[in-house]
Amino acid sequence: MAGNFGYETYVISDATATFDRIGIHGEKYDSELIHLTSLANLNDEFATVWTSEKLLNEL
């Protein structure tokens, strides 16, 4: 399990969202790409990324 400073943190991937973004050179990034990239950056480094189905199965 991922954790930081002794805490176990979780992000529920299908309970989060984002918007299209404009890059530093004016390029447009689709919201789905931003969402997946953000989750990938968090996963196993700052949090454990689960789906809501996984969370409900663990409860």
Helices and strands as residue ranges (DSSP letters): E 3-4, E 7-8, E 10-12, G 13-15, E 21-22, E 28-29, H 31-42, E 48-50, H 52-58
